[in-house]
Amino acid sequence: MPIVSLRLFPPYIRLTRPVRYATTQATNPVRADQKNQDVVAAFLRFIDLVKDEPKEDQPQWIRDRFQRIDLQIPSRAKIAENIVHSLFDRRLFAQAVAVYQHMLKEGLVPSPSTDALFLAMSLATSKAPGDTQLAALKTIVAYRSFTETHFIELMDHLVAVNIPADTIADLARLFTSIKGADYHPSRSFVMKLVDIQTQAGNVVAAAEILTEYRFKDENFDIPAEPYARMIKSAPADDQAAVDWIMGMMREKDVPVSILVFNAILARQNQSRDLRKAFEFYRVLLHLAQTTPLRPDAVTYKYLFRLLGHQYKTKYKPNESRRSEPPGHVTPPRQLFAEMMSLWFRTGYHPPASESISERQAQMDLDQGLLTIVFRTFLHVDDYAAALVVLRTILHLGLEVNERLYSVVLRFMSRRVYYDVHWARRQFTQPYLAFELMGPFDTAKLDEDPREVHQWIMGQLLVHNCEEVEVQGSRSVPKATSRGRVPSVSEILQQEHGLSGDKIDEYPITQMLRRALQMQFAANGMPWGDDWRVRTVQAAREEMLPSSIDTWSWPRKKV
């Protein structure tokens, strides 16, 4: 069936079902094997079982359920679209197109996001002639509901199915021409094209895109922003591309921004190049003496992430993950002291915004950075420094949240798990595990690893909290005046929105104290609170000199 001419269907009219189905038929997707066809058939039967409204001949209990708003039963179209997206994620493109065709047969109108997904799949799998595919693309892109946001989604899908970057750029030009002279591409649209070309190694083409769409340096709040994006998106092994971008900045006399340094550090973080990252950091500190350039929160985020993965406190050439000794990099404690000194001694930390939303964003940025710093000290087994960071978070007026609990519980559960298995090999007792969790049957750890880690997390919370209460057959942490202790399920889903209740930091403090005490015992040092207190105090004096006068977020005048 031929594609109907676009002249008969203006952009503001959606195609009728027969024409849309003809569009999908023209792509002629590759046939799947019998097993995948059975999967598609099962999905189609499932879609047909779901009805948006109950029928008169259905039982009363089904009709009653359709009246319950709290069930939130999705519509047939939404279920079908979810299936299409799920099949796409599994790279079953032909099967996803088959479900898309079934939607059109049933009169279900896909959303523009699903249309974008279909276009990407058809371009990846179709054996139809090029002009037929182009006509199908023009037909869907011409819808008024198919906006720039949906085309950006299409570009992401095209990258996922390995469509060449030059082809994506040509499709972008087609999109702008179809939308007409009144359409002006946004900065997000142009920068997405720049990212795609740069990731493909076409840095010259990426620079030409900025010229083609008439984006100049003054179109950006920071003139160096597009060049920083190009550096960050360039292939990790293509240093020549970075040199070319930096040369272009010199030719255009673009002022160097901290964004450029952060983009370079992001590349070193990706390649795990610890030495080179700190070489750039030292260059930045040197420039800070004579220019307005200063390291910001993003700079330290990349540096601490690298230290957490690569830094070894006791360097031995035959045991270290990297060949370089740690003397070539700034130790974590010293880096933390430099960061805090830059923030509060020089006053470079941005003042609290008068806008509530902006101020909350500032606090979230500090919270995220200090969480990364906290995780770094855990990974290098510096529990005294981790305690200092925890107290700094509270001193700055920030709160302990589920994310911080997730970091420490995941780390400690792994330590317990491997301590037990290592003790079995050495025919000894898992002293660290028993200190952190109390006595328990180590045979419990032979069960499913996922369930074991969740069980360990629960035991860590119960053993290290201040008070417990019995609920049914198990003990759970009890809330105190400092706040509540989150459950394991809340900690594992910390990326979702949770209640803003105050959270007690005591279990985290206790876990760190016990781990620090066991570290002393393993090194033959005295056992007792006095030694631990002196060790933490020495770490605090090293990381937070008395000359640093910090302030607390809630006390800032807004």
HUCOR-V997443 format. One record per residue. N is the residue number from 0. RES is the residue in three letters. SS is DSSP state (H for helix, E for strand, L for the rest). Layout:
# HUCOR-V997443
<<N,RES,SS> <N,RES,SS>>
This chain:
# HUCOR-V997443
<<0,MET,L> <1,PRO,L> <2,ILE,L> <3,VAL,L> <4,SER,L> <5,LEU,H> <6,ARG,H> <7,LEU,H> <8,PHE,L> <9,PRO,L> <10,PRO,L> <11,TYR,L> <12,ILE,L> <13,ARG,L> <14,LEU,L> <15,THR,L> <16,ARG,H> <17,PRO,H> <18,VAL,H> <19,ARG,H> <20,TYR,H> <21,ALA,H> <22,THR,H> <23,THR,H> <24,GLN,H> <25,ALA,H> <26,THR,H> <27,ASN,L> <28,PRO,L> <29,VAL,L> <30,ARG,L> <31,ALA,L> <32,ASP,L> <33,GLN,H> <34,LYS,H> <35,ASN,H> <36,GLN,H> <37,ASP,H> <38,VAL,H> <39,VAL,H> <40,ALA,H> <41,ALA,H> <42,PHE,H> <43,LEU,H> <44,ARG,H> <45,PHE,H> <46,ILE,H> <47,ASP,H> <48,LEU,H> <49,VAL,L> <50,LYS,L> <51,ASP,L> <52,GLU,L> <53,PRO,L> <54,LYS,L> <55,GLU,L> <56,ASP,L> <57,GLN,L> <58,PRO,L> <59,GLN,H> <60,TRP,H> <61,ILE,H> <62,ARG,H> <63,ASP,H> <64,ARG,H> <65,PHE,H> <66,GLN,L> <67,ARG,L> <68,ILE,H> <69,ASP,H> <70,LEU,H> <71,GLN,L> <72,ILE,L> <73,PRO,L> <74,SER,L> <75,ARG,H> <76,ALA,H> <77,LYS,H> <78,ILE,H> <79,ALA,H> <80,GLU,H> <81,ASN,H> <82,ILE,H> <83,VAL,H> <84,HIS,H> <85,SER,H> <86,LEU,H> <87,PHE,H> <88,ASP,H> <89,ARG,L> <90,ARG,L> <91,LEU,L> <92,PHE,H> <93,ALA,H> <94,GLN,H> <95,ALA,H> <96,VAL,H> <97,ALA,H> <98,VAL,H> <99,TYR,H> <100,GLN,H> <101,HIS,H> <102,MET,H> <103,LEU,H> <104,LYS,H> <105,GLU,L> <106,GLY,L> <107,LEU,L> <108,VAL,L> <109,PRO,L> <110,SER,L> <111,PRO,H> <112,SER,H> <113,THR,H> <114,ASP,H> <115,ALA,H> <116,LEU,H> <117,PHE,H> <118,LEU,H> <119,ALA,H> <120,MET,H> <121,SER,H> <122,LEU,H> <123,ALA,H> <124,THR,H> <125,SER,L> <126,LYS,L> <127,ALA,L> <128,PRO,L> <129,GLY,H> <130,ASP,H> <131,THR,H> <132,GLN,H> <133,LEU,H> <134,ALA,H> <135,ALA,H> <136,LEU,H> <137,LYS,H> <138,THR,H> <139,ILE,H> <140,VAL,H> <141,ALA,L> <142,TYR,L> <143,ARG,L> <144,SER,L> <145,PHE,L> <146,THR,L> <147,GLU,H> <148,THR,H> <149,HIS,H> <150,PHE,H> <151,ILE,H> <152,GLU,H> <153,LEU,H> <154,MET,H> <155,ASP,H> <156,HIS,H> <157,LEU,H> <158,VAL,H> <159,ALA,H> <160,VAL,L> <161,ASN,L> <162,ILE,L> <163,PRO,L> <164,ALA,H> <165,ASP,H> <166,THR,H> <167,ILE,H> <168,ALA,H> <169,ASP,H> <170,LEU,H> <171,ALA,H> <172,ARG,H> <173,LEU,H> <174,PHE,H> <175,THR,H> <176,SER,H> <177,ILE,H> <178,LYS,H> <179,GLY,L> <180,ALA,L> <181,ASP,L> <182,TYR,L> <183,HIS,L> <184,PRO,L> <185,SER,L> <186,ARG,H> <187,SER,H> <188,PHE,H> <189,VAL,H> <190,MET,H> <191,LYS,H> <192,LEU,H> <193,VAL,H> <194,ASP,H> <195,ILE,H> <196,GLN,H> <197,THR,H> <198,GLN,H> <199,ALA,L> <200,GLY,L> <201,ASN,L> <202,VAL,H> <203,VAL,H> <204,ALA,H> <205,ALA,H> <206,ALA,H> <207,GLU,H> <208,ILE,H> <209,LEU,H> <210,THR,H> <211,GLU,H> <212,TYR,L> <213,ARG,L> <214,PHE,L> <215,LYS,L> <216,ASP,H> <217,GLU,H> <218,ASN,H> <219,PHE,L> <220,ASP,L> <221,ILE,L> <222,PRO,L> <223,ALA,L> <224,GLU,H> <225,PRO,H> <226,TYR,H> <227,ALA,H> <228,ARG,H> <229,MET,H> <230,ILE,H> <231,LYS,H> <232,SER,H> <233,ALA,L> <234,PRO,L> <235,ALA,L> <236,ASP,L> <237,ASP,L> <238,GLN,H> <239,ALA,H> <240,ALA,H> <241,VAL,H> <242,ASP,H> <243,TRP,H> <244,ILE,H> <245,MET,H> <246,GLY,H> <247,MET,H> <248,MET,H> <249,ARG,H> <250,GLU,H> <251,LYS,L> <252,ASP,L> <253,VAL,L> <254,PRO,L> <255,VAL,L> <256,SER,L> <257,ILE,H> <258,LEU,H> <259,VAL,H> <260,PHE,H> <261,ASN,H> <262,ALA,H> <263,ILE,H> <264,LEU,H> <265,ALA,H> <266,ARG,H> <267,GLN,H> <268,ASN,H> <269,GLN,H> <270,SER,H> <271,ARG,L> <272,ASP,L> <273,LEU,H> <274,ARG,H> <275,LYS,H> <276,ALA,H> <277,PHE,H> <278,GLU,H> <279,PHE,H> <280,TYR,H> <281,ARG,H> <282,VAL,H> <283,LEU,H> <284,LEU,H> <285,HIS,H> <286,LEU,H> <287,ALA,H> <288,GLN,L> <289,THR,L> <290,THR,L> <291,PRO,L> <292,LEU,L> <293,ARG,L> <294,PRO,L> <295,ASP,L> <296,ALA,H> <297,VAL,H> <298,THR,H> <299,TYR,H> <300,LYS,H> <301,TYR,H> <302,LEU,H> <303,PHE,H> <304,ARG,H> <305,LEU,H> <306,LEU,H> <307,GLY,H> <308,HIS,H> <309,GLN,H> <310,TYR,L> <311,LYS,L> <312,THR,L> <313,LYS,L> <314,TYR,L> <315,LYS,L> <316,PRO,L> <317,ASN,L> <318,GLU,L> <319,SER,L> <320,ARG,L> <321,ARG,L> <322,SER,L> <323,GLU,L> <324,PRO,L> <325,PRO,H> <326,GLY,H> <327,HIS,H> <328,VAL,L> <329,THR,L> <330,PRO,L> <331,PRO,H> <332,ARG,H> <333,GLN,H> <334,LEU,H> <335,PHE,H> <336,ALA,H> <337,GLU,H> <338,MET,H> <339,MET,H> <340,SER,H> <341,LEU,H> <342,TRP,H> <343,PHE,H> <344,ARG,H> <345,THR,L> <346,GLY,L> <347,TYR,L> <348,HIS,L> <349,PRO,L> <350,PRO,L> <351,ALA,L> <352,SER,L> <353,GLU,L> <354,SER,L> <355,ILE,H> <356,SER,H> <357,GLU,H> <358,ARG,H> <359,GLN,H> <360,ALA,H> <361,GLN,H> <362,MET,H> <363,ASP,H> <364,LEU,H> <365,ASP,H> <366,GLN,H> <367,GLY,H> <368,LEU,H> <369,LEU,H> <370,THR,H> <371,ILE,H> <372,VAL,H> <373,PHE,H> <374,ARG,H> <375,THR,H> <376,PHE,H> <377,LEU,H> <378,HIS,H> <379,VAL,L> <380,ASP,L> <381,ASP,L> <382,TYR,H> <383,ALA,H> <384,ALA,H> <385,ALA,H> <386,LEU,H> <387,VAL,H> <388,VAL,H> <389,LEU,H> <390,ARG,H> <391,THR,H> <392,ILE,H> <393,LEU,H> <394,HIS,H> <395,LEU,L> <396,GLY,L> <397,LEU,L> <398,GLU,L> <399,VAL,L> <400,ASN,L> <401,GLU,H> <402,ARG,H> <403,LEU,H> <404,TYR,H> <405,SER,H> <406,VAL,H> <407,VAL,H> <408,LEU,H> <409,ARG,H> <410,PHE,H> <411,MET,H> <412,SER,H> <413,ARG,H> <414,ARG,H> <415,VAL,H> <416,TYR,H> <417,TYR,H> <418,ASP,H> <419,VAL,H> <420,HIS,H> <421,TRP,H> <422,ALA,H> <423,ARG,H> <424,ARG,H> <425,GLN,H> <426,PHE,L> <427,THR,L> <428,GLN,L> <429,PRO,L> <430,TYR,H> <431,LEU,H> <432,ALA,H> <433,PHE,H> <434,GLU,H> <435,LEU,H> <436,MET,H> <437,GLY,L> <438,PRO,L> <439,PHE,L> <440,ASP,L> <441,THR,H> <442,ALA,H> <443,LYS,H> <444,LEU,H> <445,ASP,H> <446,GLU,L> <447,ASP,L> <448,PRO,H> <449,ARG,H> <450,GLU,H> <451,VAL,H> <452,HIS,H> <453,GLN,H> <454,TRP,H> <455,ILE,H> <456,MET,H> <457,GLY,H> <458,GLN,H> <459,LEU,H> <460,LEU,H> <461,VAL,H> <462,HIS,H> <463,ASN,H> <464,CYS,L> <465,GLU,L> <466,GLU,L> <467,VAL,E> <468,GLU,E> <469,VAL,E> <470,GLN,E> <471,GLY,L> <472,SER,L> <473,ARG,E> <474,SER,E> <475,VAL,E> <476,PRO,E> <477,LYS,L> <478,ALA,L> <479,THR,E> <480,SER,L> <481,ARG,L> <482,GLY,E> <483,ARG,E> <484,VAL,L> <485,PRO,L> <486,SER,L> <487,VAL,H> <488,SER,H> <489,GLU,H> <490,ILE,H> <491,LEU,H> <492,GLN,L> <493,GLN,L> <494,GLU,L> <495,HIS,L> <496,GLY,L> <497,LEU,L> <498,SER,L> <499,GLY,L> <500,ASP,L> <501,LYS,L> <502,ILE,E> <503,ASP,L> <504,GLU,L> <505,TYR,H> <506,PRO,H> <507,ILE,H> <508,THR,H> <509,GLN,H> <510,MET,H> <511,LEU,H> <512,ARG,H> <513,ARG,H> <514,ALA,H> <515,LEU,H> <516,GLN,H> <517,MET,H> <518,GLN,H> <519,PHE,H> <520,ALA,H> <521,ALA,H> <522,ASN,L> <523,GLY,L> <524,MET,L> <525,PRO,L> <526,TRP,L> <527,GLY,L> <528,ASP,H> <529,ASP,H> <530,TRP,H> <531,ARG,H> <532,VAL,H> <533,ARG,H> <534,THR,H> <535,VAL,H> <536,GLN,H> <537,ALA,H> <538,ALA,H> <539,ARG,H> <540,GLU,H> <541,GLU,H> <542,MET,H> <543,LEU,L> <544,PRO,L> <545,SER,L> <546,SER,L> <547,ILE,L> <548,ASP,L> <549,THR,L> <550,TRP,L> <551,SER,L> <552,TRP,H> <553,PRO,H> <554,ARG,H> <555,LYS,L> <556,LYS,L> <557,VAL,L>>
